[in-house]
Amino acid sequence: MANLQPLIFANGWALPWMSQYNPETAVFVDAARNAGGIMIGGVIRENVTNVETTWRWLPVELWAQVCQIPFKSSVRYFDPNTGTWTTQTMYKSNTTAEGKLMDFNTGRLKGWFNCRIAFITV
């Protein structure tokens, strides 16, 4: 099996290969209708990126490393809009994980399911 290149790096650290990789680019617009019913609006900010990643399962130690990524980081990610790598300063979203995987022989926690983190353009 070929080595899969990571799709996202935070401060130079390669995040583990993820189950889902969902980059999104948005444009923020302030818009409303005037008294004549005509839509009037203006672009507030363009090219705001949100890169959401999910792992179906991660071992405890690896998920802990992901959670330790600083709130504001230099993030390098593969941008599907350009087909190239992009580096931006981004904020880390809340980290979430569901359930847990226990080793019933030792009683120790082995891992987490549906681990999720996102990075959003500063």
Backbone bond lengths (Angstrom), bond angles and torsions (degrees), N, CA, C in turn:
res aa  C-N    CA-C-N  psi(-1)  N-CA   C-N-CA  omega(-1)  CA-C   N-CA-C  phi
1 M - - - 1.447 - - 1.521 109.02 -
2 A 1.313 116.78 136.55 1.465 121.99 -178.67 1.518 110.35 -72.11
3 N 1.340 115.38 150.61 1.456 119.58 173.77 1.522 108.72 -71.17
4 L 1.320 115.46 129.39 1.458 120.24 177.99 1.518 108.65 -89.94
5 Q 1.333 115.71 127.90 1.456 119.79 178.88 1.526 108.83 -74.22
6 P 1.334 117.35 133.94 1.467 119.03 177.34 1.532 110.27 -58.23
7 L 1.325 116.39 148.83 1.465 121.26 179.99 1.516 112.47 -96.47
8 I 1.339 116.96 -10.82 1.453 119.37 -177.82 1.527 110.60 -149.33
9 F 1.329 115.20 138.08 1.459 123.36 177.29 1.525 107.82 -125.71
10 A 1.324 117.73 137.61 1.465 121.94 175.04 1.521 107.33 -119.51
11 N 1.325 116.00 117.43 1.474 121.90 -177.24 1.526 111.59 53.09
12 G 1.329 116.17 37.73 1.457 121.96 177.20 1.517 114.93 86.31
13 W 1.338 117.93 -9.17 1.466 121.41 -179.98 1.524 109.40 -90.61
14 A 1.321 116.73 125.86 1.466 121.43 -179.36 1.522 109.64 -77.11
15 L 1.325 116.36 121.21 1.454 119.39 174.56 1.517 108.71 -70.02
16 P 1.340 117.38 148.45 1.463 119.43 179.35 1.529 110.91 -60.15
17 W 1.324 115.39 153.71 1.464 120.00 178.13 1.520 108.40 -57.25
18 M 1.322 117.30 129.06 1.458 121.52 -172.27 1.516 113.07 -101.41
19 S 1.330 115.27 160.81 1.463 121.62 177.46 1.514 111.01 -76.05
20 Q 1.341 116.01 -35.64 1.468 121.08 177.62 1.517 109.01 -134.47
21 Y 1.318 115.17 139.91 1.468 122.91 178.80 1.519 106.09 -133.23
22 N 1.332 116.69 108.97 1.465 120.60 -173.01 1.521 111.85 -124.80
23 P 1.334 117.98 83.53 1.458 119.43 175.39 1.528 109.99 -80.20
24 E 1.324 115.84 141.18 1.463 121.50 -179.27 1.522 108.35 -137.18
25 T 1.324 117.21 136.60 1.453 122.19 175.92 1.517 107.86 -115.81
26 A 1.340 115.49 131.50 1.461 120.06 -175.59 1.526 110.96 -126.39
27 V 1.319 113.82 159.64 1.463 122.86 171.67 1.523 106.23 -121.55
28 F 1.343 115.94 125.99 1.462 119.80 178.29 1.519 109.02 -92.39
29 V 1.339 114.98 127.49 1.462 121.59 -176.86 1.521 109.09 -127.06
30 D 1.320 115.52 139.28 1.465 121.54 172.37 1.518 105.07 -104.70
31 A 1.331 116.58 116.02 1.462 119.80 -175.41 1.525 110.42 -141.56
32 A 1.320 114.47 150.73 1.468 121.80 175.97 1.520 107.82 -162.49
33 R 1.318 115.64 166.83 1.464 120.45 176.63 1.523 109.49 -92.45
34 N 1.333 115.18 140.77 1.455 118.97 176.41 1.526 109.49 -84.21
35 A 1.328 116.94 -176.33 1.469 121.42 -177.82 1.521 111.90 -60.32
36 G 1.323 117.44 -26.42 1.458 121.87 179.26 1.526 112.98 -86.10
37 G 1.321 117.30 1.23 1.459 120.76 178.47 1.517 114.11 84.10
38 I 1.332 117.03 7.06 1.464 121.27 -178.86 1.529 108.73 -89.06
39 M 1.315 115.12 134.62 1.463 120.83 179.48 1.523 109.28 -74.44
40 I 1.312 116.00 125.30 1.464 122.72 178.44 1.526 106.52 -122.77
41 G 1.307 117.01 135.06 1.451 118.87 -178.93 1.505 112.18 -158.65
42 G 1.304 113.91 166.12 1.451 120.31 177.83 1.508 109.88 -145.18
43 V 1.304 115.08 147.18 1.455 120.91 178.77 1.524 108.35 -76.33
44 I 1.320 115.51 125.62 1.465 121.15 177.45 1.517 109.89 -88.19
45 R 1.326 115.94 -43.63 1.465 120.90 -179.08 1.516 110.09 -157.22
46 E 1.330 116.24 136.34 1.467 121.89 179.33 1.524 110.81 -108.32
47 N 1.309 114.95 160.54 1.463 123.35 172.15 1.529 113.97 55.89
48 V 1.306 115.86 47.23 1.466 120.82 173.65 1.529 106.42 -89.28
49 T 1.318 115.65 123.06 1.460 120.81 -174.92 1.520 110.84 -104.83
50 N 1.315 115.07 139.22 1.461 123.30 173.12 1.528 105.78 -127.38
51 V 1.333 115.90 114.75 1.462 120.62 179.12 1.521 107.55 -108.09
52 E 1.323 116.33 108.42 1.461 121.66 -178.98 1.523 109.35 -102.93
53 T 1.324 115.79 133.46 1.456 120.87 178.65 1.523 109.49 -127.63
54 T 1.320 115.49 146.00 1.462 121.63 179.34 1.525 108.86 -138.41
55 W 1.310 115.07 139.71 1.460 122.04 173.22 1.515 107.52 -116.68
56 R 1.314 118.09 132.95 1.468 120.90 178.13 1.528 110.67 -64.49
57 W 1.333 116.00 -33.05 1.461 120.72 179.81 1.513 108.75 -158.81
58 L 1.334 116.15 138.68 1.463 121.43 173.21 1.524 109.21 -138.43
59 P 1.332 116.82 143.22 1.466 119.49 174.06 1.532 110.09 -63.53
60 V 1.324 116.09 154.22 1.463 122.18 -177.88 1.528 111.96 -51.37
61 E 1.319 117.29 -48.37 1.462 121.44 -175.28 1.527 111.79 -64.36
62 L 1.321 117.38 -40.93 1.462 121.04 -178.37 1.526 111.09 -70.56
63 W 1.340 117.95 -41.40 1.461 120.62 177.36 1.523 110.14 -63.81
64 A 1.314 117.88 -36.34 1.464 121.23 177.62 1.525 110.59 -62.52
65 Q 1.342 117.79 -38.29 1.469 120.82 177.04 1.530 110.59 -64.04
66 V 1.323 117.19 -43.49 1.467 120.95 178.65 1.525 109.43 -60.86
67 C 1.319 117.63 -43.43 1.469 121.68 -177.73 1.521 112.55 -66.76
68 Q 1.331 117.92 -21.01 1.462 121.54 -179.37 1.520 113.77 -84.19
69 I 1.324 117.94 -1.35 1.467 120.32 176.48 1.521 107.64 -60.69
70 P 1.354 118.56 131.17 1.468 120.43 -178.54 1.528 112.55 -59.59
71 F 1.326 115.26 155.36 1.465 121.97 -178.27 1.531 111.65 -57.06
72 K 1.327 117.32 -41.50 1.464 121.98 178.89 1.521 107.22 -115.08
73 S 1.330 116.80 120.26 1.463 121.35 -173.19 1.517 111.92 -139.61
74 S 1.317 115.34 160.00 1.454 121.74 169.42 1.527 106.18 -85.46
75 V 1.325 115.96 117.44 1.461 120.81 -174.98 1.532 109.16 -116.71
76 R 1.323 114.92 126.17 1.467 122.04 175.30 1.519 106.56 -109.35
77 Y 1.320 116.30 124.89 1.458 120.03 -175.95 1.526 109.77 -141.88
78 F 1.330 114.81 158.59 1.459 119.50 176.92 1.516 108.03 -83.01
79 D 1.326 115.63 119.44 1.457 122.67 -175.72 1.528 109.84 -95.74
80 P 1.342 118.11 110.50 1.460 119.87 -178.85 1.527 113.40 -68.87
81 N 1.337 117.15 -17.44 1.472 119.98 178.03 1.521 111.96 -68.91
82 T 1.334 115.66 -31.46 1.468 119.77 -177.70 1.529 112.42 -113.67
83 G 1.337 116.64 -16.13 1.463 119.94 -176.63 1.518 112.19 73.11
84 T 1.333 116.30 20.20 1.465 121.38 -178.75 1.524 109.46 -134.28
85 W 1.328 114.84 174.84 1.456 121.29 176.36 1.522 109.72 -83.96
86 T 1.327 116.35 140.89 1.460 123.05 178.64 1.523 107.93 -129.28
87 T 1.325 116.63 141.04 1.460 121.39 174.92 1.515 108.32 -119.44
88 Q 1.343 115.49 129.99 1.459 121.93 179.27 1.520 109.31 -141.06
89 T 1.322 115.79 155.99 1.460 120.34 168.00 1.520 105.90 -81.09
90 M 1.333 115.80 126.35 1.458 120.24 -174.82 1.521 110.79 -135.63
91 Y 1.329 114.66 153.93 1.458 121.72 172.42 1.520 108.78 -90.28
92 K 1.328 115.62 146.28 1.457 121.50 174.29 1.524 107.99 -88.64
93 S 1.319 116.21 135.34 1.460 120.25 176.26 1.519 109.99 -78.79
94 N 1.311 115.99 -177.93 1.453 120.25 170.89 1.520 108.53 -62.45
95 T 1.316 116.14 146.30 1.462 120.46 174.60 1.524 107.54 -100.05
96 T 1.326 115.69 138.11 1.460 119.74 178.79 1.521 109.69 -134.40
97 A 1.306 115.15 148.84 1.462 121.96 175.13 1.524 107.17 -148.36
98 E 1.304 115.07 147.53 1.463 120.30 -177.78 1.514 110.40 -112.18
99 G 1.299 113.93 147.29 1.461 119.41 172.64 1.507 112.70 53.99
100 K 1.277 114.63 -167.73 1.452 119.82 179.38 1.523 109.25 -159.75
101 L 1.304 115.03 157.65 1.460 121.09 176.79 1.514 107.69 -113.37
102 M 1.304 116.25 118.44 1.457 121.63 -177.56 1.528 110.31 -103.94
103 D 1.311 116.04 146.62 1.460 122.33 169.38 1.524 105.60 -93.61
104 F 1.320 116.22 105.42 1.456 120.22 -174.40 1.527 113.12 -71.80
105 N 1.335 116.89 -14.84 1.461 119.46 175.71 1.527 111.54 -75.38
106 T 1.348 115.78 -37.22 1.469 119.83 -177.41 1.523 112.45 -106.39
107 G 1.336 117.64 -17.55 1.463 121.26 -176.24 1.509 113.26 78.21
108 R 1.318 116.99 9.95 1.471 121.26 -177.90 1.515 111.35 -95.47
109 L 1.318 114.64 149.96 1.461 122.52 175.62 1.528 108.86 -73.43
110 K 1.334 117.18 128.87 1.470 121.55 -178.98 1.520 112.92 -102.38
111 G 1.352 117.27 -32.82 1.450 118.02 -176.36 1.513 112.77 -175.23
112 W 1.330 114.20 178.57 1.464 123.37 -178.14 1.527 109.69 -123.48
113 F 1.320 115.84 150.14 1.468 122.34 176.42 1.530 110.28 -101.65
114 N 1.329 116.00 154.27 1.468 123.47 173.82 1.525 112.65 47.86
115 C 1.311 115.08 54.00 1.464 121.80 178.34 1.531 108.27 -76.47
116 R 1.336 116.69 132.24 1.457 120.62 -175.26 1.519 111.31 -136.32
117 I 1.330 114.74 138.28 1.460 122.44 172.58 1.528 107.31 -147.61
118 A 1.314 115.93 150.24 1.466 120.48 176.32 1.531 108.39 -134.38
119 F 1.309 114.71 155.52 1.465 121.84 175.55 1.528 107.20 -123.50
120 I 1.350 115.95 134.02 1.455 121.67 -174.55 1.517 108.93 -125.39
121 T 1.321 116.54 136.41 1.467 122.25 179.78 1.522 111.18 -53.84
122 V 1.337 115.33 134.73 1.469 120.83 176.38 1.507 108.97 -69.25
